[in-house]
Amino acid sequence: MATSSNFYIWKQEICFNLFCLQQISDYLQKSGTYFPIELIHHITLLYIQSKSQFLNDSISCGYAHTLVCIKGDLYCSGENRSGQLGLGNTEQKNSLQKIQIPEVISFSCGDDHSIVLTKEGLFGCGRNARGQLGLGDQINRFSFEKIDLPDETLLFTCGMYHSFVFTKDGLFSCGANSDGQLGLGDLRNRNSFEQISIGDVVSFSLGDCHSLVLTKDGLFGCGDNCEGQLGLEDHEGRDTLHRINIASVLSSFAKGDLSFVLTTEGLFSTGDNRYGQLALGDNDNRNSLQKINISDVLSYSCGNHTLVLTKNGLFGCGKNNYGQLGLGDLGSRNTLTKINIDDVLSFSCGLYHSVIQTKTGVYSCGDNNDGQLGLGDSIPRKNLQKINLLPNIQNLFSTISPPEINSPK
């Protein structure tokens, strides 16, 4: 049976990881045979078991803070008013600081809270006014504090002010629930994790006030729907999970007031599109999932702006008022435009900033008022700029190479 690290990295990295999806896609195309999603899951789990160390390197961006993990060590920069950097204080940092938390497996940023999985369990810090840390109260934490759960954590992620955790016992939620985003059948906030009535969970993602859950039976959504982000062809919120009409889902990603879904047929989007972030060629909101004109999608992240990685490189669209698309200007886009950066491994969108990891290092662009770019100052960037890491950290990137996956027998 897979360990907690395998399960979480499968959800967080396999659904959005360049090399795994590329290898799987190539294999399926060459075979000319349809494989059920369960077999794809089995292949990815085997992949993780042999490549988990490679997948430990990843990035997560909150509203204005950034977490970067390199070979199990966690680094942070940016806004820290609520203690979301986990450094034991509320001092803003404009360069990457190492967090004293050992053996990090995976992590996720909410707007201004952070949750980290280590070999010792699940830990949280930052804003907790709505109970989003699941610690049984509404008190902010400036250092990472262990979250008590009845069983081993397999998957987890953070929304704006809410959090989901999946254990062997099922799916649990806590935090803000003003729009029913916890999927518990009411609008009452929770300060400790409560179980959601849904089985066979595969993965999940959380936006500002809505949630998406992928199960073996399909994709489900709940919470705020004022912008059509649930893709249910209306604008009515839901306080329990409702099935979304889309088949053959591989992964989903919710952030802000929009949702992206990757299926065997391509990439789809719905919800808020004021800045063209749905990549549909206009600025009109949608309340049902619409197919985006792009192929060979490997990975994606979204918010007020969107980044999509394909076999042909990294593309961006949406709001660009701080240069968060890394295109060298401040003009928003409503179609995906290629970004001049190669060998992308992972990336994440904050509200107005982007952080990208490549084989040659970590790069950032966009808003930097709180130092979230980790560049040692508070000056925004409209071009991607490499973050200066300590030499011993930087040298680790030279050892990273695309993993291989053997075809199933």
Beta strands, then each sheet from edge to edge (+ up, - down):
strand 1: 58-61
strand 2: 65-70
strand 3: 73-78
strand 4: 93-98
strand 5: 104-109
strand 6: 113-118
strand 7: 121-126
strand 8: 141-146
strand 9: 153-158
strand 10: 162-167
strand 11: 170-175
strand 12: 190-195
strand 13: 201-206
strand 14: 210-215
strand 15: 218-223
strand 16: 238-243
strand 17: 249-255
strand 18: 258-263
strand 19: 266-271
strand 20: 286-291
strand 21: 297-302
strand 22: 305-310
strand 23: 313-318
strand 24: 333-338
strand 25: 344-349
strand 26: 353-358
strand 27: 361-366
strand 28: 381-386
sheet 1: 1+ 2- 3+ 4-
sheet 2: 5+ 6- 7+ 8-
sheet 3: 9+ 10- 11+ 12-
sheet 4: 13+ 14- 15+ 16-
sheet 5: 17+ 18- 19+ 20-
sheet 6: 21+ 22- 23+ 24-
sheet 7: 25+ 26- 27+ 28-
end
